[in-house]
């Protein structure tokens, strides 16, 4: 598995889910193990990857156009009314940023929820 500290959590969740499927399929004696999971991933070329960015969210052309118009937007304000600030946000409905895929397969993130609590 590619990943960091949550690798054990992912493995545990996969093993638990596989045991649930086995029970539903009538395999009462099935027990998933670390070896079983590694063999399954190797046999089917499954790896964990980080999802990068939102597919086609904002074009570079649109960003460039906005940057060029920024001086025009700021000219209406006096320097006393222009501030530099930083914010942080908690995206409480965000999806996971990693997933299991077949080796060599590309993966892209979908649109993430924008609902958040923001502090300035």
N, C-alpha and C positions, 0 to 999 in steps of 0.2 A: 504494500500500500504506500502511495505517496501521501505525505501529510505530516502532521506534527503531533502535539500532545494528545489530541483527541482520537488517535489511531485505535487505542484500546476500546474506546466508546463505540467507534464505528464497527469494529470487529464483533463486539458483544451484541450490538443491535442486529447485525447480519445473522449471527448464530442463533439468536433468539427467534428471529423471524423465520429462519429456515426450519427450526424445530416446530414452530406453529404450522407451517405449510406441511411438514411431514405428518403431523398429527391429523390434519384435515384430510390428507391423502391415505390415511390408514396405516402409516408406518409408526407404530407405537414405540418401538425400541430404538428409534433413531436418536443419536446424540451428536450434535455438531461439536467439533473440536477445532483447535487452531490449525492442526494439520489438514483436516477436512476443508476448512475455509481456504487455506493457501493453495491446496490442490485444485479446488474449484476455480479460484481466480486464475491460476496458471493454465488450466485446461481450456478456459474460455477467454483468455487474454483480457481479464477485467482489471482495471487499474483505477485509482482514485485521482481525480484532477481537480484543480481549482478552476472555478468558472471565472473567466475574465470579462469584465465589462458587460454592458448591455448591447446586444446586437443592433447596429444601425440606430443608435439613440440620437446623436446630434452630429451633423456633418461638419467637417473642417471648414467648409466654405461659409457656413452660417456663423461659426465662431469668429472667423477672420472679419466678416462683415460687422459683427457686433463690436469687435475690438477697434475697428476703424471709426465707428460712430461714438465711441466712448468720450473723446474730447468734446464733441458737440453736446453730449448729455451733461457734462460737468460744467460747461461754461455758464450755465444759468445759476450756479451756486457760488457763494463766496467761499473762500478757503476756510473760514471759520465754521462752515456748515458741512465740510467734507471730513469724514472720520475714517479711520482704519480700525477695523474690529475683526475678531475671530469668533467663530461659533463652534459648538459641538452639538451633536444630535444623537438621540437614541432611536434607531429605526426598529420599533418594537414589533413590526409585522414582516420584517425582512426574511427572505428565504435563505437556506444554507448556501454557502459559496463553494461547496465541493460536492462532487457526485461520482458515482461509479460508472465507468464507460469501458468499452472494448478498446484494447491497446491500439493506438494509431487513429482512433476516431476523434474527430474534432468535436468540441462542445462549446456552446455559448450560453451565457446567462440570459434569462428572460427579463422582462421588465420587473424591477423590484418595486415593492410598495414604497410610496413616498411619505406615508404617515409616520410622523416622528414627534418627539418632544425636543425642542431646540432651546439652547441657552446661549446668550450673547455675552 
